[in-house]
């Protein structure tokens, strides 16, 4: 399918609820997969305000807060809730099949 690629991430059992893992697909920026009480969500790992890893941030209410300047991003949409970030992070689809987490990468713009 143009504009996307699918890759295995890990066993679901290796990513318990409340945890995050980050992978760097070939030729792409890092992507973090968050396991929340609302499900699995994947976003580009780098904050759009300043280069910081969102995987190092705090997760609450399906939002991740950047560890540098407290920009918050909705894990479902990638949209920031307010300054200092103004640009959304790209989201990616996550699928679990036979106990394995797969990432369907969005390869276009955010």
C-alpha positions in Angstrom: 0.0 0.0 0.0 1.6 3.4 -1.0 2.3 5.7 1.9 2.7 3.0 4.5 4.8 0.0 5.6 4.1 -2.6 8.2 6.8 -3.9 10.5 6.8 -6.1 13.7 7.7 -4.4 16.9 7.7 -6.9 19.7 5.5 -9.4 21.5 2.6 -7.7 23.3 3.7 -9.4 26.5 7.1 -7.5 26.2 5.3 -4.1 26.4 3.1 -4.0 29.6 0.5 -1.3 30.1 2.2 1.9 31.2 5.4 1.2 29.2 6.8 2.6 26.0 9.2 1.3 23.4 11.0 3.2 20.7 12.1 1.9 17.3 13.9 3.5 14.4 12.5 2.1 11.1 15.0 2.1 8.2 15.3 5.5 6.7 12.9 7.1 9.2 12.9 9.0 12.4 12.3 7.2 15.7 8.7 6.1 16.5 7.5 5.4 20.0 4.7 2.9 20.9 2.9 3.7 24.1 0.8 1.0 25.9 -1.9 3.0 27.9 -5.0 1.9 29.6 -6.8 3.0 26.5 -4.7 0.8 24.2 -1.6 1.0 22.0 -0.6 4.2 20.3 2.3 5.1 18.1 3.7 8.6 17.3 6.9 10.0 16.0 9.2 10.2 19.0 10.6 13.7 18.5 8.8 16.7 20.0 8.0 19.2 17.2 8.9 22.2 19.5 12.4 21.1 20.2 14.4 17.9 19.6 13.4 15.8 22.7 12.4 12.2 23.0 8.7 11.9 23.8 9.3 8.4 25.1 11.1 10.1 28.0 8.0 12.2 28.8 5.1 11.6 31.2 1.9 9.9 30.0 -1.5 10.7 31.5 -5.1 10.7 30.0 -3.8 9.5 26.6 -1.4 12.4 26.3 2.4 12.6 26.5 4.1 15.6 28.0 7.5 16.4 26.5 10.3 16.3 29.2 11.8 19.6 28.1 9.2 22.3 27.9 5.9 20.6 28.9 4.3 20.5 25.5 1.6 17.9 25.5 0.6 15.7 22.6 -2.6 13.6 22.2 -1.4 10.0 21.6 -4.5 9.4 19.4 -4.2 12.3 17.1 -0.7 13.7 17.6 -2.1 17.2 18.1 -0.5 19.4 20.7 -2.8 20.8 23.4 -1.0 24.1 23.6 2.3 26.0 23.5 5.1 25.8 23.2 4.4 23.1 20.5 2.3 24.2 17.6 2.8 21.4 15.1 1.4 17.9 15.5 3.5 14.8 15.6 2.8 12.1 13.0 0.7 9.2 14.3 1.0 5.6 13.1 -1.5 2.7 13.3 -0.8 -0.2 15.7 -2.2 -3.7 15.2 -1.8 -6.7 17.4 -2.0 -10.1 15.6 -1.2 -13.4 17.3 0.3 -11.7 20.3 2.7 -9.6 18.2 2.6 -5.8 18.0 2.8 -4.5 14.4 3.4 -0.9 13.4 1.8 0.4 10.2 4.1 3.3 9.4 2.7 6.5 7.9 5.4 7.7 5.5 3.8 10.9 4.4 3.7 14.3 6.2 2.4 14.7 9.7 
